[in-house]
Amino acid sequence: MTQFIAHANEPRTFADKKGATKAIKRDLGKHFETHGDILYDTGFDVKPAGDRFGVIVYCDLTTKKAKKLVGLELSGYVIEAELTEEPVKKAAPKKPAAAPKADTPKKTRRKGQVAVEPQAPLIQCRAGSKQQAIIDMLANGATLDMLRTVCIKRDGVTPWDDNSIRSALYYDIKDKGYGVRTEFNDDEPTYFLVLPEGVEEAMGPKVKS
């Protein structure tokens, strides 16, 4: 079993899909701010639960590790761990050596890595929005330092913290249909826009008529 309810006996549900989506984005952001990029979440789904809606958060961890790392910010959400626990090996009688089997590659993830698959169709951003500014920068690759120049809080001076920027890459850009990939120069991640198959360039912003 790979799913569990974080810090609660009953799953958290919402009256509508929009409210569920808004809540999980907010609470994932709080989790990033409090704990950093430790949960390795790879996205979420909002699914019907009777006449209400529940949320499943996917993470690139084993169930045991996910239970240890998920914080109270995600209490009541269903967490699905995508990696399986390694079985405990028991001592066995020696057998004649057999031909070696090919090793199954394990998922690896580096700190700061963002990997999001694109999901067509693309959706236009509002002209002048932070989402559009981020998409424009990712088209040619952007580091966190570069993204801080466009990710500014409402005071017009203070840049977003790194976890908020990564949260935007995971969820806000994904909501517009784009994916994100990461390349590393030593330990410095650079993020790139990933377009859906068959799409040659990002969409321009909405222009008011």
SULRANOR-V851033 format. One record per residue. N is the residue number from 0. RES is the residue in one letter. SS is DSSP state (H for helix, E for strand, C for the rest). PSI is psi in whole degrees, 0 to 359 (NA if undefined). D_CENTER is the distance of its C-alpha to the mean C-alpha in whole Angstrom. Layout:
N_RES_SS_PSI_D_CENTER ; N_RES_SS_PSI_D_CENTER
This chain:
0_M_C_126_22 ; 1_T_C_351_18 ; 2_Q_E_147_17 ; 3_F_E_158_18 ; 4_I_E_126_19 ; 5_A_C_119_17 ; 6_H_C_30_21 ; 7_A_C_161_22 ; 8_N_C_333_25 ; 9_E_C_145_24 ; 10_P_C_148_21 ; 11_R_C_134_20 ; 12_T_E_163_21 ; 13_F_E_156_21 ; 14_A_C_331_24 ; 15_D_C_163_22 ; 16_K_H_322_19 ; 17_K_H_317_18 ; 18_G_H_322_19 ; 19_A_H_317_16 ; 20_T_H_317_14 ; 21_K_H_319_15 ; 22_A_H_315_15 ; 23_I_H_325_12 ; 24_K_H_317_10 ; 25_R_H_313_13 ; 26_D_H_329_13 ; 27_L_H_323_9 ; 28_G_H_319_11 ; 29_K_H_321_14 ; 30_H_H_318_12 ; 31_F_H_313_11 ; 32_E_H_324_14 ; 33_T_H_318_16 ; 34_H_H_348_15 ; 35_G_C_191_13 ; 36_D_C_64_10 ; 37_I_C_337_11 ; 38_L_C_341_9 ; 39_Y_C_47_7 ; 40_D_E_142_5 ; 41_T_E_16_4 ; 42_G_E_180_4 ; 43_F_E_161_8 ; 44_D_E_141_11 ; 45_V_E_119_14 ; 46_K_E_148_17 ; 47_P_E_140_21 ; 48_A_E_85_23 ; 49_G_C_234_26 ; 50_D_C_13_27 ; 51_R_E_190_24 ; 52_F_E_138_20 ; 53_G_E_170_18 ; 54_V_E_133_14 ; 55_I_E_124_12 ; 56_V_E_127_9 ; 57_Y_E_140_8 ; 58_C_E_148_8 ; 59_D_E_59_9 ; 60_L_E_171_13 ; 61_T_E_162_16 ; 62_T_H_316_17 ; 63_K_H_316_19 ; 64_K_H_323_17 ; 65_A_H_317_14 ; 66_K_H_327_17 ; 67_K_H_327_18 ; 68_L_H_336_15 ; 69_V_C_131_14 ; 70_G_C_176_16 ; 71_L_H_341_18 ; 72_E_H_335_16 ; 73_L_H_22_14 ; 74_S_C_131_18 ; 75_G_C_345_19 ; 76_Y_C_150_15 ; 77_V_E_126_15 ; 78_I_E_131_13 ; 79_E_E_115_13 ; 80_A_E_130_13 ; 81_E_E_352_13 ; 82_L_E_150_15 ; 83_T_C_151_19 ; 84_E_C_145_21 ; 85_E_C_129_24 ; 86_P_C_145_27 ; 87_V_C_126_30 ; 88_K_C_132_33 ; 89_K_C_149_36 ; 90_A_C_137_39 ; 91_A_C_155_41 ; 92_P_C_145_45 ; 93_K_C_137_45 ; 94_K_C_159_45 ; 95_P_C_143_46 ; 96_A_C_134_43 ; 97_A_C_168_41 ; 98_A_C_136_40 ; 99_P_C_141_36 ; 100_K_C_150_33 ; 101_A_C_134_30 ; 102_D_C_139_27 ; 103_T_C_124_24 ; 104_P_C_138_22 ; 105_K_C_149_19 ; 106_K_C_133_15 ; 107_T_C_151_15 ; 108_R_C_134_12 ; 109_R_C_154_14 ; 110_K_C_129_13 ; 111_G_C_355_11 ; 112_Q_C_137_10 ; 113_V_C_125_7 ; 114_A_C_109_7 ; 115_V_E_129_7 ; 116_E_C_139_10 ; 117_P_C_151_12 ; 118_Q_C_96_14 ; 119_A_C_155_17 ; 120_P_C_161_19 ; 121_L_C_149_18 ; 122_I_C_132_19 ; 123_Q_C_147_21 ; 124_C_C_160_20 ; 125_R_E_138_23 ; 126_A_C_132_25 ; 127_G_C_1_24 ; 128_S_C_159_21 ; 129_K_H_324_18 ; 130_Q_H_315_16 ; 131_Q_H_320_19 ; 132_A_H_319_20 ; 133_I_H_315_16 ; 134_I_H_317_16 ; 135_D_H_320_20 ; 136_M_H_321_19 ; 137_L_H_337_16 ; 138_A_C_328_19 ; 139_N_C_6_21 ; 140_G_C_134_18 ; 141_A_E_137_18 ; 142_T_E_172_17 ; 143_L_H_322_16 ; 144_D_H_318_20 ; 145_M_H_319_20 ; 146_L_H_332_17 ; 147_R_H_337_19 ; 148_T_C_340_22 ; 149_V_C_343_21 ; 150_C_C_84_18 ; 151_I_E_140_21 ; 152_K_C_174_22 ; 153_R_C_340_24 ; 154_D_C_352_27 ; 155_G_C_3_27 ; 156_V_C_312_27 ; 157_T_C_123_24 ; 158_P_E_157_21 ; 159_W_C_153_17 ; 160_D_C_166_16 ; 161_D_H_321_14 ; 162_N_H_324_11 ; 163_S_H_323_12 ; 164_I_H_315_11 ; 165_R_H_324_8 ; 166_S_H_320_7 ; 167_A_H_322_9 ; 168_L_H_321_8 ; 169_Y_H_315_4 ; 170_Y_H_310_6 ; 171_D_H_316_10 ; 172_I_H_322_10 ; 173_K_H_322_9 ; 174_D_H_337_11 ; 175_K_C_2_14 ; 176_G_C_355_14 ; 177_Y_C_159_13 ; 178_G_E_173_11 ; 179_V_E_137_10 ; 180_R_E_162_11 ; 181_T_E_135_13 ; 182_E_E_145_16 ; 183_F_E_133_18 ; 184_N_E_101_21 ; 185_D_C_242_22 ; 186_D_C_6_20 ; 187_E_E_114_19 ; 188_P_E_141_15 ; 189_T_E_131_16 ; 190_Y_E_139_14 ; 191_F_E_146_15 ; 192_L_E_139_15 ; 193_V_E_124_15 ; 194_L_C_150_17 ; 195_P_C_156_17 ; 196_E_C_132_20 ; 197_G_C_352_24 ; 198_V_C_129_22 ; 199_E_C_335_24 ; 200_E_C_159_23 ; 201_A_C_154_21 ; 202_M_C_147_22 ; 203_G_C_169_24 ; 204_P_C_161_24 ; 205_K_E_138_26 ; 206_V_C_123_29 ; 207_K_C_135_31 ; 208_S_C_NA_35
